[in-house]
Amino acid sequence: MLSSPSLDDAGVRALHLVHHQLQGDWAALRAQLEPAAPLQVDRLADAWADALGRLGELVAVEEPALHLGEDPTTVVVDVPLCCARGELHERVTFDLEGRVASIDLLAPR
């Protein structure tokens, strides 16, 4: 399933979404999400501001890791984010059509 042409670039696409977040371009993120999830970007913006307040500025964005989601019709991309005082990761979930199903900011595992 990971070799679907629409998902070959899932890691690169996830990094582009993280870049929009880092630039505070919430409209670009909103445009990438399924229409049913408009409030998710507002939650992400709040979580990002909170994370930077607790962990300090972003120091590095590491290589994304792809895996099948718990739902076998999704592919999950985890992007590790290193901040001055800790780490977290961005999780971008794509459906098998390559559409962004969700974007979440998570504490390290």
C-alpha positions, 0 to 999 in steps of 0.5 A: 500500500505504501507504494501507491503513486499518490503516497510516494511523496507523503514524506515530502508533502508532510514536510511541506505542511510542517513548513507552512506551520513553521511560517504560521501559514494556517490558511495553507494548512487549512486548504490541504485538509479535508473540508470536514476538519476546519477546526483542526488547524485552529487546534494545531495553531494553539498547540504549536504556540503552547509547545513553543512556550514550553519547549523553546524555539524549534532547532531542527526538523528531522527525517519523516517516518512513514507507516500504515495507520491503525486504519489500514486505509491510511498512511501516517507520517511522523515528523520529529521536531527538536526544540531547545528544551525538548522534542515532539512530533507532527503526525500527518495522516493521509488517506489512500487517495493521498488526501490529508485526513489529519494533522496532529502535534504530539508529545514524544513517544 
